[in-house]
């Protein structure tokens, strides 16, 4: 087992001891529980980064990482409900959102699509971690009651808004006839503009080559306007090898963002 997967599994292993610490009754048990929760929450960012840097992204990791994230937070929240430190409806809201997005990801995967992480989703995770930490600490430190309540409010808002954001961005997954720009399909092999097209076999072959060789890829585009990145990221599991891309139309953007030498642009023109 590689290190990233071990970090992911550590969150699952930490759930029973963490629940025990919240329920226990000995000196500083809440403080210890909060510290354990924060430490293992940090592994959520570490495992993915390590997997990409080391080229050790695996199917097991792709399956376990989101599962561990959801179980880790929800299990602690359930215990906090039992301890009457948070209202039950908060857990219902968070659980419903996670279940809905999981179903959306499943439908997208059946269509050969991958739901990329969105900024609101990352913010949602941060607000949940902060809220749970303050909820645990408000028992030994009653003065944290108001900050904890505010943090829960922010967590609920971002949980709902990130769920709506995912549904809006990927509504074409549930409604194939959607007209959103994000739903526009690329026909790399010559299909009609806007028509649904199968996953490009050339991009799939490229993805397999990169995964097998534990390589990563970035793209810099000009006149293609991001189409190459769109085709690549349409592959299931592309986050394992695709680091990102830059679309630079103007010479100035190519100089400042991509570091293209001025003399090269002068010799070959804008598209180079």
N, C-alpha and C positions, 0 to 999 in steps of 0.2 A: 504494500500500500504506500502511495506517495504522500508527501507532506501535506499538500493542499487537501486531499481527501481525509487525512487524519485530523486536520483542523476542523473540517466540516463535521466529521463524526464526533469530535470532542464536544460540540454543542449539543448533540443528542445525548451523549453520555452525561453531560452536566445537568440535564433537566431534573432527574430525581434528587440529586444532592441539593440543587438550588431550591426545589419545592420544599424539601425538608428544612432548609435554613429559614425560609419564610415562615413556615409553620412552627418552628421550634421555639422554645422558651428558655433561652440562656443568655447571659450577658453578651451584648454586641452581635447577636445573631442577625439582626436586620442590617447592620453595617457590613457584616461579612457577606450577606446575601447580595447587597447592592454592589459590592466590589466584585464578587464572582460574576454577577450579571453583566457588568460593564466589560470586564476582561474577556469573557466569552463572546460578547457582542462584537468586540473588535476583530475577532477571527473571521467575521462575515466579510470584511474588506480584505483581510490578509489572504484567505484561501484562493479567491479568484485571481488576485494579482500575482500570487506565486505560481499558480497553474499556468497563466499566460506567459509569464517571464521564463518559466522553465520548460514550456512546451509540453506540459504534462496534463493537459485538459483531457478528461476521460468521461465516458458515458455515465459511469457511477457518480462522478462529481456533479455532472449536469443534473442528475436526478436528485441527489441528496442535498445539494446546496439550498435550493428554494424550500425543500421539505424541512430541513433543519431550521431555517430562518423562521418559518411559520410556527412550527411546533415549539421552538424555544421561547418566543414571545408569548404565544397564546397560552402555553402551560403555566407560565408565571402569572399571567392575567387572571386565569381561572382560580388560582390559589388566592390572589388578591381579592377576588370577588368573595370567596369563602371567608376571608378575614375581614370582610366589609370595609376594605380600603378603596374599592372602586365599584361603581355601579355595574350591574350585569349587562345593561344595554350597550355599554362601551365594548365589551367582549363580543356581543352579538354583531355590532357594526363592523368591527375589525375582521371577525371570522367570515361574515357574509362577503365582505370585499375580497378577501383572500380566496375564498371558494369561487367567486365569480371570475376573478382573473385567472385562476387555475383552469377553470373550464374553458375560458377564452383561449388560453395558451394551448390547451389540448385540441380544440377545434382548428386553431392556426397550424399546429404541427401536422394535423391530418391533411392540410392543404399544402404542405411543404413550406410553410412560413415560420419565421421565428420572431416572437415579440421581443424587440430590443428593450433594454431597461431605459426608462424615461427619468428625467431629472426630478419630477414630482414623486416618482416611486422611491428614489433615493432619499428625498426629503422626508417622505412618509416614514421610512425606516428610522431615520435619525430622531424624529419627533416621538416615535413610539419608544425608543430606547430611553430618551430623556424622561418621558412620562413615567415609564415603569420604574426607573431608578428613583425618581422623586416620590412615587407612591410608596415604595419600600421604606424610604428614609423618613417619611412623614410621621411614622409611628414613634420612633425615638426622638424625632425633632418636630414637634407639633407646629412650629413656626413655618415649616415647609408645606403646610396644608394648602395655602393659597397658590404658591408656585406650582404645586402638584396638580391642583385643579385646572389652572391655566394651561399647563403642559398637556393634560388630558384633552382639553378643548382643542388645542392646536393639533394634537395627534389625530383626533376624530375628523377635524376639518381636512387635513392633508390626506388621511386615509380615504375619505369620500371623494375628494377632488382628484386624487391620483387614480382612483377607480374610474371616475367619469372620464378622465383624460385618456386612459387606456381604451375605454369603450369607444370614445370619439375617434381616436387615432386609428383604431382597428375595426371600426364598425362594418367595413366591407368584408371582414372575415365572417361575420354573422349574416350580413346582407350583401351577397355578391354583386348586386346591381348598384351599389353605392357609387356616387359620382365624385367623391372626395378626391383631391389630388393625391393624397396618400394612398388611395386605393388604385390609382392608375397602374395598369400592368404594363410591363415592358415586354415587347415581342422581339427578342434578340435575333431570332432566326427568320424574321421577315413576316410576321403576322400583321393583321390590320391594326392601325393605331388604336390603343385603348382596349383592344380585345384581350380576354384572358388567355394567357399563354403558359405552357408548362415551364417548370424550372429549367433554366438553360443548362444542357448537359456539359457544355464547356466550362461553365462556372462550377458545376458540381465536380468535374474532373480536377479543376484547379484546387478546389477546396480539399479534395482527397489527397492531392499531391502535397499540399501545405501541411495537412494534419499528419500524414505518414512521415514527412520529413521534419516534423516539429518546427515548422517555419512560420513566420508571421508576415503580414502584408499591409502596406499602406499605399494609397494612390494619390496622385496629384493630377487634377483634371483642368482642362480649359474649355474647349468648345463642347465637350461631352456633358458638361454641366452637372456632374454628379451621377450620371447614368451607370458608369462602371461600378461605383460604390453601391448603387441600388441593386444591381444585378448580383454582386458578390454577397451582400448582406441578406439577400432573399434566400440564401442557402441555409438549411437547418444547421445550427451549430457553428455559424460563421464567426461568432464572437470569440471562438477559441483561437482563431488565427488572424482575423481582420482587426487592425489597430485603429483605423480611421482614414479620413481623406480630406483633401483641401481642394476647393474649386476656386481657381484664380483666373479671371478673365483678363484683367488689365496687366500691363507690364509692371506697373508699380506693385500690384499685389504679388506678382511672380517674384519680384525682387525682394520685397519685405517678408512675405510669408513662406516662400519656398527657397529663397537664397539663390535664385537664378542670376548669374552674372549679367551685368548690363551689356557687355560686348556680345554675349551670346544672343541676347534678344535683338540687338541691332543687326546682327548678321542674318538671323533666321526669321525675324518678324515676330508678331504677337503670338502665333501658335507655334510653340517650340517644344 
